């Protein structure tokens, strides 16, 4: 009879799921219960408490005793989603990596099904559709990529510039990623980004990973409209999208296909600026003033001839907003020079 593994033998981990939590006491029980319904002996769940100040930490400690495969990590100070995910990545031992936010949840057995399909395709990463939950309303959101269950080149899915593509579907939790991407430095997020942290991340993946596929698997439920979410809060943390897209532009400008890819990067940045300025009423007045100033400066840093082309191709409403900001930048520079 063969002897079983001894007590000191470390188990092989097939999948590491990284779940940051910050002040989501009302929603964490659903998240944790869905993890319980996704347990497998070769799965681990890395729960990162980003220094919560409500009862979230107590819920996670209890989960550590009641859910198989839980690994707990806690920050001594709040560092934001990007850094919390990085803490989980540094602890991950799995052959595959997945992300889940602390206020979302999963269908039972979702990760086992997703892993089986990913392994069958043999690609570096997959992206999945998801269910958006707003109150009692549920809507299926699709990856903006026509082919399903077909392995392709992620770089080819960045374009065309004038359409919504895979890099605009930036949700890190909507997919599964092979450990080789982590070992190559492609899965870590930019530390300190408090919003839009997934934008440089998804662009880097699509530029540098060797293969990907899109799956129609529906098992992730994304809770939208949570009051504590940064998307609902009009403070200065929202302005980190400027840093995030500056990074997208600088890294894409250094790419071997920069001439081809930069129009998409500039157009996307412009669209996001227009969106935020168009909803400027949600921001606190000092933050709104800073937003206008930072947005104008961002436009001035873009390749101006390319920016001209992008503005000419956009709809009148957005182009008008952006041209107004551009004039603001020119006026400010002229006043400074005088």
N, C-alpha and C positions, 0 to 999 in steps of 0.2 A: 504494500500500500504506500502511495506517495504521501509524503508529509505536506501539509498545507503551508502557506507562507507564515513565517514567524511574526510575532507581534511588532517587530521593528522594521518590517519590510514596508516601504512606502508604496501605496497603491498607485497604479497608473491612472492618470487623469486624461480623459478624452476631451472634455469640454470644461472650460472655465467661464463662468458667467459673472460679469462685473456689475455690481448694483450700487451706485452711490445714493445716499439718503441725506436729506437736509430738511428738518422741520416738516415732515410729511406724516405726522402721527395719525391723521385722519385716514390716510390712504395706504400706509405701509402694511396694515393687516391683509388687504387684498393682494398686494404684491407678494408678500411672504407666503400666503396660502397658495398662490399660483406657483411659486417655486417648489413648495411641498408636492404639488401635483406634477412636477417635472423632474423629480429626483431620479437618479440612477446611480449605481454604485461607482461608476467612473466619471461622474459629474461633480464639480465643486462650484459653490456659490460664494463669491467674495463680496461681502457686504461692507461697504465703506461708509461710516458715519462721519459726515463732514462737519463735526462739532455742532450737532443739533442742540437746540436749547429748549425743545419741548419734550414729549415723552418718547421720541423716536428711538433714542439709545436703549431704553429699557425694552422696547419691543424687539430690537435686534439681539440683545443679550438672551432673551427668552428663545428667540428663533435659533440661536446657536445651540441650544440644548434640544430643540425639537425637530430640526430639519437636518437630514443627512447631508453631509458634505459642506456645511457652512464654515467659512473662514471669516473672522471678524477683524476689521481694521478701523481705527478711529483717529481722526485728525485732532490735534490739540487746539487748532484755530481753524476757523472757516476759510477754505481756500478756493472754493468754487468747483463747478462740475468738471472742468478740464483736468484739474489737478487731482480730484477724487478718482476720476477714471484712471489716471496715470498710476495712482497708488495701487489700484486693483491690478493693472497690467504688470506692475513690478512684482506682485505676489502670485500671478497666474502661473500654473503648471501645465495647463491643458494643451493638447495638440491643436484644438480649435478654441477661438475666443468669441464670446458674445457679450453684448451690453444690454442692460435693462435699466430704466429709470425708476426711482423709488416710489413714484406715484402711478406707474403703469402696471399691467398684469398680462398674464399669458393663458392661453388655452391649455388644458391638461395634455401632457405628452408632446407639446409643440417642439421642444428642443430635440427630442429623439427623432421626430419626423424630419426636422430641418437638417439635422446632422446626417441622417441616412441619405437624403437626396444630395447633399453637398459632397459627401464622399463618393457617391455614384458618379457625379459629374467630374470630380477630380480637379477642380479649379481652385485658385488662390482665395477667392472670396465670392460670396453670393449676396444678393440684395433681395429683399422680400417686400411684398405688399403688406399693408396693415389696416387695422380698423381704428378709425378716429372716433373717440367718444366725447361728446359735448353734452353734458347733462344726461338726458335720457335718449339723445339722438346718437345713432351709430352710422358711420359712413365709411365705405371701403375706399382707401387711397392706394393708387397703383404706382409702382415705379414707372417713371416716364421713359420706358424702353420697350419697344414692341415685341422683341423676341423673348420667349420664356423657355427655360430648360435647355438653352443652347449656350455653349461656352464660346466666349468671344474675347476680344482685346479691349480692356477697359478704356484705353486711350481713344478708341474709335467711338465711344459712347459720350464723349464730352461735347461734341458738336452735333448739329449745326448751331451757330451763334444765335440765330434768331428764334430758336425754339427752346422750350423747357426740356432739359435732358437729365441724365442720371446724376450729374454733379449738382443739380438743383434739388435733388431728393437726398438731403444730407444726413438724415437721421442715422446716427451710428448704431442704434439698437435694431434697425431694420436689416439685419444680415448676420452672417457668420463668416469668420476670418481665420485662415490657417495660421498656425504659429510661425511659419516662415516669414510672414509679414511683420510680426512682432520682432523677430530676431533681426530683421533688416531695418528696424527703426521706423516702420511705416504706420504703426498703430498708435503711438503716443500722440497726445494732444499738446497744444501750445500752453504751457503752464501759465496760469493767471488770467486767461481769457474767461470772462464771466458770462458771455453770450456769444453766439455764432462760432463757438469753438469747433463745431463739426465742419465748417466751411473750408478752411485750409486742409483739414484732415481728409475730406472726401476728394478734393482736387488732387492731393498728393497720391492717394490710393489709385485714382484713375490714370494719373500720369505714369506711375512707377510700378504698379503690380502687373504681373504678366498675363493673368487671365481672370475672368469673372463670368457669372451668369445671374440671371434674374429668375426668381421662383415666384409662383403665384400663391405660395403657402400663406394662409391667413391664420395667425395664431397669436399675434401681438396686438394688444389693445392699448392705444395711446390716449391718455386722458388729457384733453385740451380744456383750457379755460380755468385751470387751477389758480386760485387767488394768489398763492405764494410763488407762482412761476414767474421767472423774469420777463416772460413775454407779456405779463399782465401788470408789470410794475414800471412806472415811468421815471426811474432814477438813472443816475449816471452809468450804472452797470450796463444798461442797454447800449451805450455808445461804444462798447468794445467791438461792435461789428466793423467799425472803422479799422481797428488794428487787425482784425481777422481778414478783411478783404485787402488791406495793404499787403498782408503776407501772401494772399493768393496771387496778387499782381506781381510781386517781386519774385516769387518762386516760378511763376509761369513765364515771366520775362526771361528767366535764365534757362528755360527748357529748350531742347533741341528743335522743337516745333513751335517756338514762340510766335512766329509770324502767323501761323494758322490758329493757334489757341488764344492769343491775346484778345481778339475781338469778342470772344465769348466771355472772357474774364472781365473785360471792361464793361460790357453790356450788363452782365449780372450785377456788378458793383453799382452801376448807375441805377438799375431797377430797385436795388435794395435801398439806396439813398433816397430815391423818389418815394418809396413806400414809407420810410420812417418820417420824412419831412411831410408827407401827405397826412400822416396821423399825429402831427406834432402836438395836438391838443392834449394828448395823454401824458405828456411830459411835464414835469415841474418847470416853471418859467426859466430858472437859471439853466436847467438842463436843455431846454428848448433852444436857448440862445447859443449854448455850447454846441449843440447838434448842428445848427446852421453854419456856425464858424468852421467846425471840423469837416462838415460835408463840402463846403466851398473849398477848403484847403485840399481835400482829397481829390476833387475834380482838377485842381490846378496841378497835381502831381501826375495825373494820367498822361499818357502820350497824346498830345493835343490833336494831331491829325487823325488819330484813331478815334478820339473822343468826338470829333466833328462828324465822322462817319456814323458812329453809334447814335448820336443825337438825331441825325438826319433820318435814321431808320426807325426811330421809336415813335409811338403814338404822340399826338400833339400835346395831350395833357401832361404826360411825364416829361416830355422834352422841354416844355415851357417851364416847369418847376426847376429842372436841372440847368437850363440856360440862365434863369434868374439867379441861381446860386453861383454859377460861373461868373456872371457879371459882378456879383458881390465880391468874389475873390479878386477880380481884376481891380475893382474900385479900392479895395482894402490895400492891395499891393501898391497902387498908385499913391494913396494917401500916406503910406509908410515911407515910400521913396521920397515924397515931397518933404 
